Amino acid sequence: MSDQHISVPFLADLVAEGKQPDILFWVGCAGSFDQRAQKVTKAFVKILHHVGISFAILGPEELCTGDPARRAGNEFLFQMQALTNIATLNNYGVKKIVTTCPHCFNTLKNEYPDLGGNYEVIHHTALLQQLINEGKIKLQGGGSFKGKRISYHDSCYLGRVNNVYEAPREVLAALDAELVELKRCRTNGLCCGAGGSQMFKEDEKGTSRINQERTKDIQESKADFVAVACPFCNTMLTDGVKEKDLQDNIKVMDIAELIAAAQDLG
């Protein structure tokens, strides 16, 4: 499925036709505007089409969840963005949301209920795990990743904050590759350096950047691919790999991209 033939319906259009999709795909700021994260969005949409899940996006009605604002200390801006989103979601009767961003996932799942937004929120790795378990995604032989070494970097907001550790690893296990754990993983995972709104501020004084330290872990694992499940992690680790001029040896890819590539979805 080429990028030119990706069909992504807006929720407003479906509701106007009297239809209600099974899932609202919350694209997020990174997935909408960041060129690298847009590739993850496209890969995930291709998977949703491939398995026949009915979904829609808010499109121009989707605001930032407010996560960066709250982490940076601007509670007023967070509540303003959150309440606007909640009004939109509740107006459309949204029940189930999936997102490729752990920051959106955490905010929608754990912080919106305090403001009147109660939804079933799932991260895309959990949905992919479910689809593999149900046999809707079949990865015979692991495709082009068979025999490759893949390491997985735990996102802080997915791992330590929400205790999601197994779903991403089970999805990667289906690729029939060799999953090599980084020396700092799971509850002891090392942050990529972008969470907590650090993505949007200048470096503080120190001897090295966190993503450079994380890149050393990846090097030591001798992985061919480092799998991520967060657009911030993707950016930080890609930068770390490039700074060491290792981009020809180590590929940073979102789990959705790995699954789409293994299924030859383009």
Backbone as CSV, one residue per row, in Angstrom:
resi,resn,N_x,N_y,N_z,CA_x,CA_y,CA_z,C_x,C_y,C_z
1,MET,0.856,-1.195,0.000,0.000,0.000,0.000,0.891,1.244,0.000
2,SER,0.858,1.998,-1.087,1.703,3.183,-1.176,1.099,4.319,-0.367
3,ASP,1.949,5.327,-0.057,1.470,6.464,0.721,0.348,7.201,0.004
4,GLN,0.357,7.144,-1.344,-0.663,7.872,-2.102,-2.058,7.257,-1.928
5,HIS,-2.116,5.995,-1.489,-3.399,5.309,-1.404,-3.849,5.070,0.038
6,ILE,-3.283,5.808,0.988,-3.708,5.666,2.379,-4.968,6.494,2.602
7,SER,-6.018,5.838,3.043,-7.273,6.529,3.329,-7.426,6.668,4.840
8,VAL,-7.537,7.903,5.303,-7.678,8.159,6.740,-8.920,9.027,6.964
9,PRO,-10.009,8.436,7.434,-11.244,9.204,7.614,-11.212,10.107,8.845
10,PHE,-11.856,11.247,8.729,-12.045,12.130,9.881,-13.292,11.663,10.633
11,LEU,-13.210,11.741,11.961,-14.334,11.307,12.793,-15.592,12.114,12.490
12,ALA,-15.425,13.413,12.280,-16.585,14.280,12.007,-17.354,13.802,10.779
13,ASP,-16.610,13.360,9.732,-17.259,12.906,8.499,-18.026,11.607,8.729
14,LEU,-17.426,10.688,9.489,-18.102,9.412,9.764,-19.368,9.618,10.591
15,VAL,-19.255,10.448,11.623,-20.413,10.709,12.492,-21.539,11.366,11.688
16,ALA,-21.158,12.242,10.760,-22.167,12.904,9.914,-22.913,11.890,9.049
17,GLU,-22.243,10.751,8.761,-22.867,9.685,7.967,-23.593,8.669,8.862
18,GLY,-23.600,8.945,10.171,-24.259,8.035,11.100,-23.423,6.830,11.477
19,LYS,-22.103,6.911,11.254,-21.201,5.797,11.566,-20.343,6.123,12.785
20,GLN,-19.952,5.094,13.501,-19.072,5.255,14.658,-17.939,4.234,14.529
21,PRO,-16.696,4.680,14.350,-15.586,3.733,14.204,-15.313,2.999,15.517
22,ASP,-14.650,1.851,15.411,-14.297,1.082,16.605,-13.265,1.812,17.452
23,ILE,-12.351,2.519,16.772,-11.221,3.152,17.465,-11.006,4.569,16.947
24,LEU,-10.695,5.471,17.868,-10.180,6.776,17.461,-8.656,6.695,17.534
25,PHE,-7.989,6.958,16.441,-6.526,6.994,16.418,-6.086,8.413,16.759
26,TRP,-5.474,8.543,17.952,-4.952,9.843,18.381,-3.535,9.980,17.812
27,VAL,-3.382,10.826,16.815,-2.122,10.909,16.067,-1.036,11.595,16.891
28,GLY,-1.400,12.666,17.605,-0.421,13.397,18.414,0.351,14.417,17.596
29,CYS,0.990,15.336,18.293,1.726,16.423,17.627,2.889,15.882,16.800
30,ALA,3.677,14.971,17.393,4.828,14.412,16.682,4.370,13.650,15.446
31,GLY,3.384,12.777,15.632,2.892,11.967,14.522,2.271,12.777,13.404
32,SER,1.840,14.002,13.723,1.227,14.880,12.725,2.253,15.757,12.010
33,PHE,3.203,16.293,12.777,4.057,17.351,12.235,5.530,16.990,12.068
34,ASP,6.025,16.026,12.816,7.433,15.654,12.724,7.631,14.677,11.565
35,GLN,8.540,14.991,10.649,8.670,14.169,9.438,9.022,12.720,9.746
36,ARG,9.869,12.505,10.745,10.244,11.135,11.088,9.054,10.387,11.701
37,ALA,8.341,11.067,12.608,7.195,10.425,13.263,6.030,10.206,12.303
38,GLN,5.939,11.013,11.254,4.886,10.812,10.253,5.000,9.435,9.603
39,LYS,6.245,8.933,9.482,6.448,7.605,8.891,5.859,6.520,9.795
40,VAL,5.938,6.740,11.099,5.352,5.801,12.057,3.827,5.831,11.932
41,THR,3.276,7.041,11.836,1.828,7.201,11.662,1.354,6.437,10.429
42,LYS,2.068,6.605,9.328,1.678,5.928,8.077,1.774,4.416,8.220
43,ALA,2.845,3.947,8.859,3.019,2.499,9.040,1.876,1.923,9.864
44,PHE,1.503,2.620,10.936,0.438,2.128,11.804,-0.910,2.142,11.086
45,VAL,-1.163,3.189,10.307,-2.418,3.274,9.551,-2.502,2.127,8.539
46,LYS,-1.382,1.806,7.912,-1.371,0.687,6.953,-1.707,-0.635,7.648
47,ILE,-1.206,-0.793,8.875,-1.517,-2.002,9.641,-3.010,-2.042,9.975
48,LEU,-3.574,-0.904,10.414,-5.004,-0.852,10.740,-5.856,-1.218,9.527
49,HIS,-5.484,-0.694,8.355,-6.204,-1.044,7.129,-6.046,-2.533,6.815
50,HIS,-4.846,-3.035,6.979,-4.535,-4.425,6.641,-5.378,-5.411,7.452
51,VAL,-5.597,-5.097,8.723,-6.358,-6.018,9.582,-7.856,-5.693,9.594
52,GLY,-8.238,-4.617,8.927,-9.655,-4.303,8.786,-10.313,-3.653,9.986
53,ILE,-9.528,-2.937,10.784,-10.103,-2.222,11.926,-10.695,-0.902,11.446
54,SER,-11.927,-0.617,11.858,-12.530,0.662,11.504,-12.039,1.729,12.483
55,PHE,-11.457,2.785,11.940,-10.877,3.828,12.779,-11.082,5.183,12.123
56,ALA,-10.826,6.216,12.900,-10.878,7.581,12.375,-9.944,8.442,13.209
57,ILE,-9.625,9.615,12.694,-8.829,10.590,13.439,-9.639,11.878,13.590
58,LEU,-9.247,12.693,14.538,-9.926,13.984,14.712,-9.483,14.994,13.664
59,GLY,-8.268,14.806,13.135,-7.755,15.747,12.139,-7.568,17.129,12.732
60,PRO,-8.124,18.156,12.082,-7.929,19.531,12.573,-8.559,19.806,13.938
61,GLU,-9.401,18.895,14.414,-10.030,19.077,15.726,-9.155,18.550,16.870
62,GLU,-8.052,17.900,16.535,-7.168,17.352,17.563,-6.149,18.393,18.003
63,LEU,-6.185,18.743,19.291,-5.173,19.624,19.868,-4.094,18.781,20.545
64,CYS,-2.984,19.398,20.894,-2.003,18.747,21.756,-2.701,18.334,23.050
65,THR,-2.349,17.182,23.594,-2.993,16.726,24.839,-2.705,17.669,26.000
66,GLY,-1.630,18.446,25.887,-1.236,19.344,26.966,-0.107,18.799,27.811
67,ASP,0.369,17.582,27.475,1.454,16.961,28.251,2.684,17.867,28.381
68,PRO,3.238,18.399,27.286,4.444,19.237,27.442,4.196,20.460,28.318
69,ALA,3.009,21.055,28.175,2.691,22.245,28.971,2.674,21.919,30.459
70,ARG,2.016,20.814,30.824,1.931,20.442,32.245,3.313,20.091,32.788
71,ARG,4.111,19.337,32.034,5.449,18.955,32.508,6.343,20.176,32.687
72,ALA,6.126,21.188,31.858,6.943,22.400,31.935,6.425,23.372,32.989
73,GLY,5.268,23.037,33.585,4.764,23.855,34.681,3.636,24.805,34.332
74,ASN,3.147,24.741,33.087,2.061,25.644,32.694,0.722,24.915,32.825
75,GLU,0.236,24.821,34.058,-0.990,24.084,34.352,-2.204,24.701,33.669
76,PHE,-2.222,26.025,33.561,-3.359,26.700,32.917,-3.478,26.272,31.460
77,LEU,-2.358,26.274,30.737,-2.379,25.879,29.327,-2.777,24.413,29.191
78,PHE,-2.259,23.562,30.093,-2.625,22.144,30.048,-4.136,21.979,30.169
79,GLN,-4.732,22.599,31.167,-6.169,22.424,31.379,-6.985,22.999,30.227
80,MET,-6.510,24.088,29.653,-7.211,24.690,28.522,-7.225,23.724,27.330
81,GLN,-6.054,23.129,27.049,-5.978,22.184,25.936,-6.774,20.910,26.245
82,ALA,-6.624,20.410,27.459,-7.291,19.168,27.841,-8.812,19.311,27.797
83,LEU,-9.324,20.379,28.361,-10.779,20.562,28.404,-11.370,20.715,27.006
84,THR,-10.624,21.358,26.118,-11.085,21.485,24.726,-11.147,20.118,24.066
85,ASN,-10.095,19.320,24.255,-10.072,17.968,23.684,-11.185,17.097,24.256
86,ILE,-11.379,17.184,25.572,-12.406,16.369,26.230,-13.800,16.726,25.703
87,ALA,-14.039,18.010,25.509,-15.338,18.438,24.966,-15.560,17.844,23.568
88,THR,-14.488,17.839,22.759,-14.580,17.277,21.402,-14.833,15.775,21.457
89,LEU,-14.044,15.071,22.271,-14.176,13.613,22.375,-15.545,13.206,22.905
90,ASN,-16.008,13.888,23.935,-17.309,13.558,24.531,-18.456,13.888,23.582
91,ASN,-18.283,14.941,22.809,-19.307,15.336,21.832,-19.519,14.236,20.791
92,TYR,-18.424,13.549,20.429,-18.508,12.485,19.433,-18.771,11.110,20.062
93,GLY,-18.845,11.068,21.385,-19.110,9.798,22.053,-17.970,8.799,21.942
94,VAL,-16.738,9.310,21.923,-15.570,8.436,21.792,-15.422,7.557,23.028
95,LYS,-15.199,6.258,22.802,-15.034,5.309,23.910,-13.621,4.723,23.968
96,LYS,-13.028,4.506,22.790,-11.747,3.793,22.727,-10.748,4.583,21.882
97,ILE,-9.562,4.809,22.447,-8.522,5.597,21.781,-7.237,4.782,21.711
98,VAL,-6.567,4.809,20.565,-5.238,4.202,20.439,-4.267,5.289,19.986
99,THR,-3.061,5.253,20.514,-2.061,6.252,20.142,-0.679,5.626,20.075
100,THR,0.171,6.187,19.228,1.543,5.692,19.077,2.515,6.447,19.980
101,CYS,1.996,7.357,20.805,2.856,8.187,21.661,2.581,7.897,23.145
102,PRO,3.575,7.443,23.902,3.374,7.177,25.328,2.999,8.408,26.134
103,HIS,3.405,9.591,25.674,3.070,10.824,26.391,1.584,11.130,26.239
104,CYS,1.074,10.993,24.999,-0.368,11.138,24.775,-1.113,10.047,25.543
105,PHE,-0.607,8.818,25.462,-1.215,7.674,26.141,-1.369,7.936,27.637
106,ASN,-0.308,8.380,28.271,-0.331,8.614,29.710,-1.297,9.734,30.092
107,THR,-1.273,10.803,29.320,-2.129,11.958,29.631,-3.606,11.632,29.430
108,LEU,-3.921,11.007,28.300,-5.317,10.649,28.016,-5.842,9.623,29.018
109,LYS,-4.995,8.674,29.381,-5.424,7.561,30.236,-5.495,7.946,31.710
110,ASN,-4.486,8.666,32.188,-4.356,8.890,33.630,-4.723,10.289,34.107
111,GLU,-4.694,11.270,33.215,-4.906,12.654,33.654,-6.215,13.260,33.166
112,TYR,-6.719,12.795,32.033,-7.993,13.327,31.534,-9.191,12.950,32.409
113,PRO,-9.194,11.760,33.052,-10.354,11.432,33.904,-10.624,12.475,34.983
114,ASP,-9.595,13.125,35.509,-9.780,14.154,36.538,-10.567,15.355,36.014
115,LEU,-10.580,15.501,34.679,-11.244,16.650,34.067,-12.517,16.247,33.309
116,GLY,-12.934,14.991,33.505,-14.192,14.545,32.877,-14.027,13.772,31.592
117,GLY,-12.800,13.356,31.295,-12.565,12.582,30.074,-12.225,11.145,30.394
118,ASN,-13.187,10.242,30.284,-12.993,8.835,30.640,-13.089,7.950,29.396
119,TYR,-11.959,7.374,28.999,-11.897,6.575,27.787,-11.050,5.327,28.027
120,GLU,-11.248,4.326,27.186,-10.328,3.195,27.154,-9.173,3.614,26.252
121,VAL,-7.996,3.743,26.829,-6.839,4.239,26.066,-5.798,3.134,25.986
122,ILE,-5.386,2.802,24.779,-4.375,1.754,24.606,-3.220,2.270,23.753
123,HIS,-2.031,1.786,24.080,-0.845,2.129,23.291,-0.778,1.194,22.094
124,HIS,-0.214,1.661,21.006,-0.251,0.858,19.778,0.469,-0.475,19.915
125,THR,1.463,-0.559,20.803,2.142,-1.849,20.977,1.195,-2.892,21.590
126,ALA,0.309,-2.442,22.482,-0.662,-3.365,23.085,-1.671,-3.842,22.043
127,LEU,-2.079,-2.932,21.154,-3.012,-3.330,20.094,-2.333,-4.301,19.129
128,LEU,-1.073,-4.034,18.791,-0.338,-4.934,17.891,-0.187,-6.325,18.524
129,GLN,0.112,-6.344,19.829,0.216,-7.622,20.535,-1.105,-8.389,20.451
130,GLN,-2.215,-7.689,20.672,-3.542,-8.308,20.615,-3.824,-8.865,19.218
131,LEU,-3.482,-8.108,18.186,-3.737,-8.534,16.807,-2.901,-9.759,16.434
132,ILE,-1.666,-9.813,16.956,-0.809,-10.976,16.712,-1.384,-12.198,17.434
133,ASN,-1.798,-11.998,18.691,-2.362,-13.110,19.475,-3.642,-13.662,18.856
134,GLU,-4.424,-12.761,18.231,-5.684,-13.175,17.604,-5.471,-13.757,16.210
135,GLY,-4.225,-13.724,15.733,-3.928,-14.262,14.409,-4.274,-13.332,13.264
136,LYS,-4.615,-12.072,13.581,-4.961,-11.113,12.526,-3.711,-10.548,11.854
137,ILE,-2.595,-10.541,12.594,-1.293,-10.227,12.012,-0.484,-11.519,12.038
138,LYS,-0.109,-11.994,10.868,0.672,-13.226,10.774,2.064,-12.894,10.257
139,LEU,3.050,-13.335,10.985,4.445,-13.040,10.629,5.194,-14.360,10.451
140,GLN,4.892,-15.033,9.365,5.572,-16.298,9.118,7.056,-16.074,8.867
141,GLY,7.871,-16.662,9.726,9.311,-16.603,9.508,9.957,-15.283,9.844
142,GLY,9.170,-14.317,10.279,9.748,-13.047,10.707,10.161,-12.111,9.589
143,GLY,9.943,-12.519,8.350,10.265,-11.637,7.230,11.742,-11.289,7.161
144,SER,12.012,-10.051,6.820,13.397,-9.609,6.600,14.190,-9.454,7.892
145,PHE,13.548,-9.659,9.042,14.251,-9.471,10.321,14.722,-10.790,10.934
146,LYS,14.465,-11.881,10.258,14.885,-13.186,10.766,16.412,-13.219,10.911
147,GLY,16.857,-13.585,12.120,18.297,-13.689,12.359,18.975,-12.392,12.746
148,LYS,18.240,-11.270,12.701,18.815,-9.975,13.081,18.766,-9.806,14.603
149,ARG,19.653,-8.960,15.093,19.651,-8.632,16.519,18.881,-7.327,16.722
150,ILE,17.846,-7.394,17.549,17.019,-6.218,17.820,17.027,-5.944,19.320
151,SER,17.351,-4.705,19.690,17.240,-4.307,21.093,16.006,-3.418,21.226
152,TYR,15.417,-3.415,22.405,14.236,-2.576,22.646,14.533,-1.578,23.751
153,HIS,14.258,-0.312,23.441,14.452,0.765,24.413,13.127,1.063,25.097
154,ASP,13.079,0.916,26.422,11.860,1.198,27.184,11.618,2.699,27.301
155,SER,10.472,3.136,26.813,10.053,4.523,27.024,9.657,4.712,28.487
156,CYS,10.086,5.804,29.100,9.758,6.063,30.515,8.246,6.088,30.751
157,TYR,7.531,6.770,29.857,6.100,6.968,30.068,5.291,5.715,29.755
158,LEU,5.890,4.778,29.011,5.228,3.512,28.757,5.614,2.487,29.821
159,GLY,6.907,2.451,30.143,7.433,1.476,31.094,7.202,1.853,32.537
160,ARG,8.090,2.660,33.083,8.004,2.950,34.528,6.707,3.634,34.933
161,VAL,6.186,4.509,34.086,4.979,5.253,34.464,3.714,4.394,34.348
162,ASN,3.641,3.545,33.321,2.417,2.766,33.090,2.606,1.254,33.134
163,ASN,3.833,0.826,33.464,4.111,-0.601,33.682,3.831,-1.467,32.449
164,VAL,4.026,-0.908,31.257,3.866,-1.669,30.020,5.255,-2.110,29.558
165,TYR,5.560,-3.359,29.818,6.874,-3.904,29.460,6.759,-5.090,28.498
166,GLU,5.723,-5.897,28.673,5.655,-7.157,27.928,5.132,-6.993,26.508
167,ALA,4.133,-6.143,26.310,3.515,-6.022,24.980,4.536,-5.714,23.879
168,PRO,5.396,-4.704,24.048,6.371,-4.432,22.978,7.296,-5.616,22.722
169,ARG,7.707,-6.278,23.785,8.632,-7.410,23.630,7.960,-8.605,22.961
170,GLU,6.678,-8.826,23.260,5.959,-9.933,22.624,5.774,-9.674,21.127
171,VAL,5.546,-8.421,20.776,5.421,-8.068,19.357,6.749,-8.317,18.644
172,LEU,7.844,-7.895,19.251,9.167,-8.100,18.643,9.519,-9.574,18.546
173,ALA,9.085,-10.349,19.536,9.362,-11.784,19.524,8.729,-12.457,18.304
174,ALA,7.621,-11.898,17.819,6.945,-12.476,16.658,7.739,-12.299,15.369
175,LEU,8.733,-11.410,15.397,9.549,-11.164,14.205,10.580,-12.265,13.975
176,ASP,10.734,-13.146,14.953,11.690,-14.242,14.845,13.131,-13.729,14.779
177,ALA,13.348,-12.568,15.335,14.700,-12.028,15.430,15.258,-12.361,16.812
178,GLU,16.506,-12.008,17.045,17.103,-12.219,18.366,16.932,-10.939,19.177
179,LEU,16.095,-11.004,20.215,15.865,-9.830,21.049,16.948,-9.759,22.115
180,VAL,17.775,-8.721,22.046,18.864,-8.560,23.019,18.522,-7.389,23.935
181,GLU,18.443,-7.641,25.221,18.084,-6.588,26.167,19.269,-5.649,26.398
182,LEU,18.982,-4.372,26.468,20.001,-3.398,26.844,20.318,-3.592,28.321
183,LYS,21.524,-3.236,28.725,21.918,-3.511,30.120,21.065,-2.730,31.112
184,ARG,20.543,-1.588,30.686,19.591,-0.840,31.514,18.230,-0.929,30.839
185,CYS,17.357,-1.762,31.380,16.069,-1.995,30.729,14.966,-2.184,31.767
186,ARG,13.744,-2.273,31.270,12.565,-2.440,32.116,12.524,-1.379,33.224
187,THR,12.368,-1.777,34.490,12.248,-0.783,35.565,13.541,-0.010,35.779
188,ASN,14.634,-0.520,35.232,15.934,0.148,35.356,16.340,0.823,34.047
189,GLY,15.368,1.010,33.153,15.665,1.600,31.851,16.185,3.019,31.965
190,LEU,17.029,3.400,31.006,17.575,4.758,30.985,16.740,5.624,30.052
191,CYS,16.309,6.756,30.543,15.536,7.724,29.760,16.319,8.149,28.520
192,CYS,15.606,8.439,27.428,16.273,8.923,26.218,16.728,10.366,26.381
193,GLY,16.142,11.057,27.364,16.520,12.445,27.608,15.490,13.472,27.174
194,ALA,14.348,13.018,26.627,13.378,13.973,26.076,12.110,14.135,26.903
195,GLY,11.820,13.177,27.793,10.571,13.216,28.551,10.504,14.358,29.539
196,GLY,9.316,14.563,30.097,9.147,15.633,31.077,9.365,17.010,30.506
197,SER,9.068,17.154,29.204,9.223,18.419,28.467,10.684,18.799,28.232
198,GLN,11.614,17.877,28.522,13.035,18.148,28.252,13.292,18.295,26.746
199,MET,12.398,17.723,25.951,12.509,17.790,24.487,12.568,19.238,24.009
200,PHE,11.943,20.129,24.784,11.737,21.486,24.297,12.560,22.534,25.035
201,LYS,13.585,22.129,25.749,14.418,23.091,26.457,15.894,22.853,26.182
202,GLU,16.689,23.836,26.534,18.126,23.732,26.286,18.772,22.751,27.257
203,ASP,19.939,22.233,26.861,20.686,21.333,27.741,21.096,22.044,29.020
204,GLU,21.105,21.295,30.103,21.671,21.803,31.347,23.147,21.419,31.405
205,LYS,23.883,22.026,32.312,25.315,21.769,32.390,25.586,20.312,32.752
206,GLY,26.575,19.739,32.114,26.936,18.352,32.379,28.052,17.922,31.447
207,THR,28.457,16.677,31.569,29.574,16.193,30.755,29.119,15.446,29.508
208,SER,27.891,14.938,29.495,27.396,14.241,28.304,25.880,14.296,28.271
209,ARG,25.320,14.100,27.086,23.876,14.076,26.923,23.355,12.670,27.207
210,ILE,22.100,12.621,27.686,21.529,11.327,28.055,21.421,10.409,26.841
211,ASN,21.041,10.976,25.687,20.898,10.110,24.512,22.245,9.537,24.064
212,GLN,23.342,10.264,24.344,24.667,9.727,24.026,25.001,8.542,24.938
213,GLU,24.610,8.666,26.210,24.819,7.553,27.144,23.992,6.334,26.717
214,ARG,22.776,6.594,26.260,21.910,5.493,25.835,22.462,4.832,24.568
215,THR,23.043,5.638,23.701,23.626,5.084,22.477,24.771,4.127,22.797
216,LYS,25.505,4.414,23.862,26.577,3.503,24.279,25.996,2.139,24.665
217,ASP,24.858,2.153,25.364,24.181,0.896,25.723,23.816,0.105,24.471
218,ILE,23.319,0.832,23.468,22.894,0.187,22.217,24.101,-0.408,21.494
219,GLN,25.197,0.362,21.468,26.422,-0.151,20.854,26.886,-1.448,21.510
220,GLU,26.847,-1.453,22.834,27.305,-2.630,23.581,26.441,-3.855,23.310
221,SER,25.178,-3.627,22.958,24.280,-4.757,22.685,24.556,-5.402,21.328
222,LYS,25.335,-4.684,20.478,25.650,-5.154,19.119,24.377,-5.408,18.301
223,ALA,23.364,-4.580,18.542,22.085,-4.727,17.838,22.163,-4.158,16.423
224,ASP,21.429,-4.801,15.504,21.288,-4.268,14.144,20.183,-3.219,14.097
225,PHE,19.173,-3.421,14.949,18.046,-2.502,15.030,17.780,-2.178,16.490
226,VAL,17.397,-0.934,16.763,16.890,-0.605,18.091,15.423,-0.226,17.900
227,ALA,14.551,-0.985,18.560,13.113,-0.758,18.439,12.666,0.233,19.504
228,VAL,11.828,1.175,19.096,11.280,2.166,20.025,9.766,2.162,19.898
229,ALA,9.100,2.768,20.875,7.641,2.830,20.851,7.170,4.226,21.223
230,CYS,8.009,5.221,20.919,7.737,6.610,21.302,8.432,7.539,20.311
231,PRO,7.742,8.570,19.814,8.378,9.488,18.861,9.541,10.276,19.462
232,PHE,9.452,10.602,20.762,10.561,11.322,21.400,11.801,10.444,21.461
233,CYS,11.603,9.192,21.887,12.725,8.242,21.946,13.334,8.056,20.563
234,ASN,12.474,7.988,19.558,12.928,7.812,18.181,13.878,8.943,17.782
235,THR,13.471,10.169,18.071,14.293,11.334,17.738,15.620,11.318,18.485
236,MET,15.557,11.091,19.786,16.764,11.170,20.619,17.770,10.076,20.278
237,LEU,17.280,8.860,20.058,18.190,7.754,19.768,18.725,7.847,18.340
238,THR,17.896,8.334,17.420,18.381,8.556,16.051,19.507,9.582,16.059
239,ASP,19.329,10.653,16.827,20.385,11.671,16.948,21.646,11.079,17.567
240,GLY,21.475,10.250,18.601,22.618,9.637,19.276,23.402,8.726,18.352
241,VAL,22.667,7.942,17.552,23.313,7.027,16.606,24.047,7.815,15.520
242,LYS,23.423,8.902,15.051,24.058,9.722,14.010,25.308,10.433,14.521
243,GLU,25.256,10.888,15.772,26.414,11.574,16.347,27.641,10.670,16.387
244,LYS,27.410,9.374,16.521,28.517,8.408,16.527,28.758,7.815,15.133
245,ASP,28.045,8.374,14.142,28.194,7.946,12.747,27.924,6.446,12.586
246,LEU,26.883,5.966,13.275,26.556,4.535,13.252,25.264,4.241,12.487
247,GLN,24.736,5.262,11.785,23.423,5.091,11.162,23.394,4.000,10.080
248,ASP,24.561,3.646,9.545,24.594,2.573,8.542,24.579,1.191,9.194
249,ASN,24.924,1.146,10.474,25.008,-0.137,11.188,23.823,-0.386,12.119
250,ILE,23.261,0.698,12.664,22.161,0.564,13.621,20.968,1.382,13.129
251,LYS,19.848,0.726,12.912,18.634,1.403,12.454,17.675,1.581,13.627
252,VAL,17.218,2.813,13.836,16.228,3.088,14.873,14.848,3.065,14.211
253,MET,13.977,2.162,14.668,12.654,2.017,14.057,11.584,1.818,15.114
254,ASP,10.439,2.416,14.874,9.290,2.167,15.752,8.784,0.747,15.523
255,ILE,8.196,0.166,16.556,7.691,-1.201,16.452,6.653,-1.321,15.335
256,ALA,5.839,-0.301,15.131,4.856,-0.333,14.041,5.549,-0.414,12.689
257,GLU,6.673,0.287,12.539,7.416,0.240,11.278,8.007,-1.146,11.046
258,LEU,8.496,-1.764,12.118,9.057,-3.115,11.996,7.995,-4.110,11.550
259,ILE,6.793,-4.012,12.145,5.708,-4.928,11.787,5.242,-4.671,10.356
260,ALA,5.097,-3.415,9.982,4.672,-3.078,8.612,5.684,-3.574,7.592
261,ALA,6.982,-3.415,7.918,8.040,-3.872,7.001,8.048,-5.388,6.894
262,ALA,7.836,-6.078,8.020,7.832,-7.540,8.021,6.664,-8.099,7.209
263,GLN,5.581,-7.313,7.150,4.413,-7.745,6.378,4.427,-7.199,4.951
264,ASP,5.513,-6.468,4.646,5.674,-5.891,3.303,4.495,-4.991,2.935
265,LEU,4.116,-4.128,3.896,3.002,-3.201,3.656,3.463,-1.898,3.023
266,GLY,4.760,-1.789,2.753,5.284,-0.599,2.083,5.556,0.542,3.014
